[in-house]
Amino acid sequence: MVDTDKKTVCVGMSGGVDSSVAALLLKEQGYNVIGVTMQIWQDEDRDVVSAHAGCCGLSAVDDARRVASQLDIPYYVMNFKEEFKKYVIDYFVDEYKCGRTPNPCIACNRYVKWESLLTRCMAIGGDYIATGHYARIIQLPNGRYTLQEARGIEKDQTYALYNLTQEQLARTLMPVGEYSKPEIRKIAEDHGLMVAHKPDSQDICFVPDGDYAGYLENEAGLKAVPGDFVDIHGNAIGRHKGIIHYTIGQRKGLGLAMGHPVFVVDIIPETNQVVIGENGDVFSERLICNGLNFMSIEDLTEPMHVKAKIRYNHKGSMCTIRKIDEDLVEAVFDEPVRAVTKGQAVVFYEDDHVLGGGSIC
């Protein structure tokens, strides 16, 4: 029997199987479920918008609306165009200008999918928001909320959610985190959801072809200025196409005939140089991060030995972290790690839950 005393939850529906099953599971648990799709595309041309993949395309709205109809829940499209431009696209462009490699999905999660969506949903009577992310929200004995890795660990998305606030976590539900991806597809199939076998979106939604440099030049007007490739001693060894074409650890597409594999080890925007080195030069023993957000603890008051992930698909490496300034944490790794990249997130884990994280600087 449905518990009619349960609260109202607004589910962010991208038109994919994960968010669709999240809405289904919450309805089965007795929540009053409202489906919401976030309109974030910047182009007004319907043909252009239709060509976009993932959560930016009109197909996402069509699929989400059909699923909401199947589930017999209210459904709305909310316009977050301005927020997405400010917090995601402008950030993405500015980071590349500064020689860093941004993670726009993390910015979108924090400032659009949570901060803006939560505010809007509260205004229409929602008590919670929910998403189809593979993560679990737990409350620790100290009273703080944190993210626990998903049961289907191969799809775990806690890395991309490390900067959510305590208030946001307290008002969020993530039912998909209790399942593996095959289990989610099976649930969708068993309930006849038309998105049961819809492929996952892989690329950044506003750069569906994966050509980041092309987007920065053609859409954002960021001109790629050629400059020098230099070795680790500062000697010029060739010319590059512009720093927006490169990221730390990159080997392919350099156009350098060195006779052996070489890699990007640093990007220096002040001199418009891309530093090239050997494989060993790409490994680091330490990093410093800022823009800190702690989850399971209020602040880092003493050194801790934790696992750190320096990119989404990094399995994690053990390190010792300590505060070196108000908004700076140093991480010293037990063993050197490959391709520490400025602009990417580093997320610290204690056991299977998120301690906190920051942006590599």
C-alpha positions as CSV (number, residue, x, y, z in Angstrom):
1,M,0.0,0.0,0.0
2,V,1.4,3.4,-0.9
3,D,2.3,5.7,2.0
4,T,0.5,8.9,1.1
5,D,2.3,10.8,3.9
6,K,5.6,10.6,1.9
7,K,7.1,13.8,0.6
8,T,7.2,15.3,-2.9
9,V,10.3,14.7,-5.0
10,C,11.3,16.4,-8.2
11,V,13.3,13.9,-10.4
12,G,15.8,15.4,-12.9
13,M,14.9,13.4,-16.0
14,S,17.5,13.4,-18.8
15,G,15.5,11.0,-21.0
16,G,18.0,8.2,-20.1
17,V,17.4,4.8,-18.4
18,D,19.0,5.8,-15.1
19,S,16.9,8.9,-14.3
20,S,13.8,7.1,-15.7
21,V,14.2,4.2,-13.3
22,A,15.0,6.6,-10.4
23,A,11.5,8.1,-11.0
24,L,10.0,4.7,-11.2
25,L,11.6,3.5,-7.9
26,L,10.6,6.6,-6.0
27,K,7.0,6.3,-7.2
28,E,7.0,2.6,-6.0
29,Q,8.3,3.8,-2.6
30,G,5.3,6.0,-2.3
31,Y,6.7,9.5,-3.0
32,N,4.8,12.1,-4.9
33,V,7.0,12.2,-8.0
34,I,7.3,15.1,-10.4
35,G,9.5,14.7,-13.5
36,V,11.7,17.7,-14.5
37,T,13.9,18.1,-17.5
38,M,16.4,21.0,-17.5
39,Q,16.5,23.0,-20.7
40,I,20.1,24.1,-21.0
41,W,20.8,24.3,-24.7
42,Q,22.1,27.7,-25.9
43,D,21.0,27.7,-29.5
44,E,17.5,28.7,-30.5
45,D,17.6,26.9,-33.8
46,R,15.5,23.8,-33.5
47,D,17.6,21.8,-36.0
48,V,20.8,22.6,-34.1
49,V,19.2,21.7,-30.8
50,S,17.8,18.4,-32.2
51,A,21.3,17.4,-33.3
52,H,22.6,17.6,-29.7
53,A,23.0,14.4,-27.8
54,G,22.5,13.7,-24.1
55,C,20.7,16.0,-21.8
56,C,20.9,19.0,-24.2
57,G,18.9,17.6,-27.1
58,L,15.2,17.8,-27.8
59,S,15.2,14.0,-28.0
60,A,15.9,14.0,-24.2
61,V,12.8,16.0,-23.6
62,D,10.7,13.8,-25.8
63,D,12.0,10.6,-24.1
64,A,11.6,12.0,-20.6
65,R,8.0,13.2,-21.4
66,R,7.1,9.7,-22.7
67,V,8.5,8.0,-19.6
68,A,6.6,10.4,-17.4
69,S,3.5,9.6,-19.2
70,Q,4.2,5.9,-18.8
71,L,4.7,6.4,-15.1
72,D,1.6,8.7,-14.8
73,I,3.5,11.5,-13.1
74,P,3.5,15.3,-13.7
75,Y,6.2,16.5,-16.0
76,Y,7.8,19.9,-16.6
77,V,10.6,21.4,-18.7
78,M,12.4,24.1,-16.8
79,N,14.7,26.7,-18.4
80,F,18.2,26.9,-17.0
81,K,19.9,28.4,-20.0
82,E,21.4,31.4,-18.1
83,E,22.7,29.3,-15.2
84,F,24.3,26.8,-17.6
85,K,26.0,29.5,-19.6
86,K,27.3,31.2,-16.5
87,Y,28.4,28.2,-14.4
88,V,29.4,25.7,-17.0
89,I,30.1,27.1,-20.5
90,D,31.9,30.3,-19.3
91,Y,33.9,28.3,-16.7
92,F,34.8,25.7,-19.4
93,V,36.2,28.5,-21.7
94,D,38.0,30.4,-19.0
95,E,39.8,27.2,-17.7
96,Y,41.1,26.5,-21.2
97,K,42.3,30.1,-21.5
98,C,44.3,29.6,-18.3
99,G,45.9,26.3,-19.5
100,R,43.8,24.1,-17.3
101,T,41.6,21.1,-18.2
102,P,38.2,21.7,-16.8
103,N,35.5,19.2,-15.7
104,P,32.2,20.9,-16.8
105,C,30.1,18.0,-15.5
106,I,31.2,18.6,-11.9
107,A,30.4,22.4,-12.3
108,C,27.0,21.5,-13.8
109,N,26.2,19.1,-10.9
110,R,27.1,21.6,-8.2
111,Y,25.6,24.8,-9.6
112,V,22.9,23.8,-12.1
113,K,21.6,20.3,-11.4
114,W,21.6,20.9,-7.7
115,E,21.8,24.5,-6.6
116,S,19.5,25.9,-9.3
117,L,17.2,22.9,-9.7
118,L,16.8,22.5,-5.9
119,T,15.8,26.2,-5.6
120,R,13.3,25.9,-8.4
121,C,11.8,22.6,-7.1
122,M,11.4,23.9,-3.6
123,A,9.4,26.8,-5.1
124,I,6.9,24.5,-6.6
125,G,6.4,22.5,-3.4
126,G,9.1,19.9,-3.7
127,D,10.7,18.4,-0.5
128,Y,13.6,16.6,-2.3
129,I,15.3,16.4,-5.7
130,A,16.5,13.1,-7.1
131,T,18.8,12.0,-9.9
132,G,19.8,8.9,-11.7
133,H,23.4,9.1,-10.4
134,Y,25.2,5.9,-9.3
135,A,26.0,7.0,-5.7
136,R,24.5,6.6,-2.2
137,I,23.8,9.3,0.4
138,I,24.5,8.4,4.0
139,Q,24.4,10.2,7.3
140,L,27.4,9.5,9.5
141,P,27.4,9.2,13.3
142,N,28.8,12.7,13.5
143,G,25.6,14.0,11.8
144,R,27.2,14.9,8.5
145,Y,26.0,13.7,5.1
146,T,28.4,12.2,2.6
147,L,28.4,10.1,-0.5
148,Q,29.1,6.4,-0.4
149,E,30.3,4.6,-3.5
150,A,27.5,2.9,-5.5
151,R,26.9,-0.8,-5.1
152,G,27.5,-1.2,-8.8
153,I,31.1,0.2,-8.3
154,E,32.0,0.0,-12.0
155,K,29.5,2.8,-12.6
156,D,30.2,4.8,-9.4
157,Q,29.8,8.6,-9.9
158,T,30.8,9.9,-6.5
159,Y,33.9,11.6,-8.1
160,A,31.7,13.9,-10.1
161,L,29.6,14.9,-7.1
162,Y,32.2,15.6,-4.4
163,N,31.4,19.4,-4.2
164,L,27.7,19.1,-3.2
165,T,26.9,20.9,0.1
166,Q,25.4,19.5,3.3
167,E,22.1,21.2,2.6
168,Q,22.0,19.8,-0.9
169,L,22.8,16.2,0.2
170,A,20.1,16.4,2.9
171,R,17.5,17.2,0.3
172,T,18.6,14.7,-2.3
173,L,17.6,11.1,-3.1
174,M,19.7,8.7,-5.3
175,P,17.8,5.4,-5.5
176,V,19.9,4.1,-8.5
177,G,23.0,3.9,-6.3
178,E,21.7,0.7,-4.7
179,Y,21.8,-1.2,-8.1
180,S,24.2,-2.2,-10.9
181,K,23.7,-0.9,-14.4
182,P,22.4,-4.3,-15.7
183,E,19.9,-4.4,-12.8
184,I,18.7,-0.9,-13.7
185,R,18.2,-1.9,-17.3
186,K,16.3,-5.0,-16.2
187,I,14.0,-3.0,-14.0
188,A,13.3,-0.7,-16.9
189,E,12.7,-3.6,-19.2
190,D,10.4,-5.4,-16.7
191,H,8.3,-2.3,-16.4
192,G,8.1,-1.7,-20.2
193,L,10.0,1.6,-20.1
194,M,10.8,2.6,-23.7
195,V,14.3,3.8,-22.7
196,A,15.3,0.4,-21.2
197,H,18.1,-0.1,-23.8
198,K,18.9,3.5,-24.7
199,P,22.7,3.9,-25.0
200,D,24.5,6.0,-22.4
201,S,25.7,9.5,-23.4
202,Q,29.5,9.7,-23.3
203,D,30.6,13.2,-24.4
204,I,30.2,16.6,-22.8
205,C,26.7,17.4,-23.7
206,F,27.4,20.8,-25.3
207,V,30.4,19.3,-27.3
208,P,28.7,16.2,-28.7
209,D,31.4,15.5,-31.3
210,G,34.2,15.6,-28.7
211,D,36.1,18.3,-30.5
212,Y,36.7,20.7,-27.6
213,A,39.2,22.9,-29.4
214,G,36.8,23.3,-32.3
215,Y,34.0,24.3,-29.9
216,L,36.2,26.8,-28.2
217,E,37.2,28.4,-31.5
218,N,33.9,28.2,-33.4
219,E,31.3,28.6,-30.7
220,A,33.2,30.5,-27.9
221,G,35.4,32.6,-30.2
222,L,38.6,31.6,-28.4
223,K,41.4,31.9,-30.9
224,A,44.1,29.2,-30.8
225,V,47.4,31.0,-31.0
226,P,50.4,28.8,-32.2
227,G,53.5,28.7,-29.9
228,D,56.5,26.7,-29.0
229,F,56.8,23.1,-27.8
230,V,59.6,23.1,-25.3
231,D,61.5,20.3,-23.5
232,I,61.7,20.2,-19.7
233,H,64.8,22.5,-19.9
234,G,62.9,25.2,-21.8
235,N,64.5,24.4,-25.2
236,A,62.2,24.9,-28.2
237,I,61.6,21.6,-30.1
238,G,58.7,22.5,-32.4
239,R,55.5,24.5,-32.9
240,H,52.1,23.7,-31.4
241,K,48.6,24.6,-32.7
242,G,47.5,26.5,-29.6
243,I,47.3,25.4,-25.9
244,I,43.6,24.7,-26.1
245,H,44.5,21.6,-28.2
246,Y,46.5,19.9,-25.4
247,T,46.1,18.3,-21.9
248,I,48.6,16.8,-19.4
249,G,49.6,13.3,-20.3
250,Q,48.6,13.6,-24.0
251,R,50.7,11.6,-26.4
252,K,48.8,11.5,-29.7
253,G,48.3,14.4,-32.1
254,L,51.5,16.2,-31.1
255,G,53.0,16.1,-34.5
256,L,56.6,15.8,-33.1
257,A,59.1,13.5,-34.8
258,M,61.2,12.6,-31.7
259,G,61.8,9.0,-32.6
260,H,60.1,7.8,-29.5
261,P,56.9,8.5,-27.6
262,V,56.8,11.9,-25.8
263,F,54.1,13.4,-23.7
264,V,52.6,16.8,-22.6
265,V,53.9,17.4,-19.1
266,D,52.9,21.0,-18.6
267,I,51.0,23.9,-20.2
268,I,52.2,27.5,-19.6
269,P,49.7,30.0,-20.7
270,E,51.8,33.0,-19.7
271,T,54.4,32.1,-22.4
272,N,52.0,30.1,-24.6
273,Q,54.3,27.1,-24.3
274,V,53.5,23.4,-24.1
275,V,56.2,21.4,-22.2
276,I,57.1,18.0,-23.6
277,G,58.9,15.2,-21.7
278,E,59.4,11.5,-21.4
279,N,56.9,9.1,-19.8
280,G,58.6,9.3,-16.4
281,D,58.2,13.1,-16.5
282,V,54.4,12.7,-16.4
283,F,54.4,11.2,-13.0
284,S,54.1,13.3,-9.8
285,E,54.6,12.6,-6.1
286,R,52.4,15.4,-4.9
287,L,49.7,17.8,-5.8
288,I,48.0,20.9,-4.3
289,C,44.3,21.6,-4.6
290,N,42.0,24.5,-3.8
291,G,38.3,25.2,-4.0
292,L,37.9,22.7,-1.1
293,N,34.7,21.0,-0.1
294,F,34.5,18.6,2.8
295,M,31.7,16.1,3.2
296,S,32.3,13.6,6.0
297,I,34.2,16.1,8.1
298,E,33.7,19.8,8.6
299,D,37.4,20.6,8.0
300,L,40.8,19.0,7.7
301,T,42.5,19.7,11.1
302,E,45.3,17.1,11.0
303,P,47.0,14.9,8.4
304,M,45.0,11.9,7.1
305,H,46.0,8.9,5.0
306,V,43.3,8.5,2.4
307,K,42.6,7.3,-1.1
308,A,42.6,10.0,-3.8
309,K,41.1,9.9,-7.3
310,I,42.6,12.4,-9.7
311,R,40.2,11.8,-12.6
312,Y,36.9,10.1,-13.2
313,N,38.2,6.8,-14.4
314,H,41.2,6.7,-11.9
315,K,41.0,3.7,-9.5
316,G,42.5,5.8,-6.8
317,S,45.9,6.0,-5.1
318,M,46.8,6.2,-1.4
319,C,48.2,9.5,-0.1
320,T,48.7,11.7,2.9
321,I,46.7,14.9,2.9
322,R,47.3,18.0,5.1
323,K,46.0,21.6,5.1
324,I,48.7,24.1,4.1
325,D,46.5,27.2,4.0
326,E,42.9,28.1,4.5
327,D,41.9,26.9,1.0
328,L,44.8,24.7,0.1
329,V,45.4,21.0,0.7
330,E,48.6,19.2,-0.2
331,A,48.5,15.5,-1.1
332,V,51.7,13.4,-1.0
333,F,51.2,10.1,-2.7
334,D,52.6,6.8,-1.5
335,E,53.7,6.1,-5.1
336,P,53.9,8.6,-7.9
337,V,50.7,9.0,-10.0
338,R,50.4,9.7,-13.7
339,A,49.1,12.9,-15.3
340,V,48.1,15.1,-12.4
341,T,46.2,17.7,-14.4
342,K,45.5,21.3,-13.4
343,G,41.8,22.1,-13.4
344,Q,40.7,18.5,-12.8
345,A,39.2,17.5,-9.5
346,V,40.9,15.4,-6.8
347,V,38.5,13.5,-4.6
348,F,39.5,12.0,-1.3
349,Y,37.9,8.8,0.1
350,E,37.9,7.3,3.6
351,D,36.9,3.7,3.3
352,D,34.1,3.7,0.7
353,H,32.8,7.2,1.3
354,V,33.8,10.7,0.2
355,L,35.9,12.7,2.7
356,G,36.0,15.8,0.4
357,G,37.9,17.2,-2.5
358,G,39.1,20.2,-4.5
359,S,40.4,21.4,-7.8
360,I,44.0,20.6,-8.7
361,C,46.0,23.8,-8.9
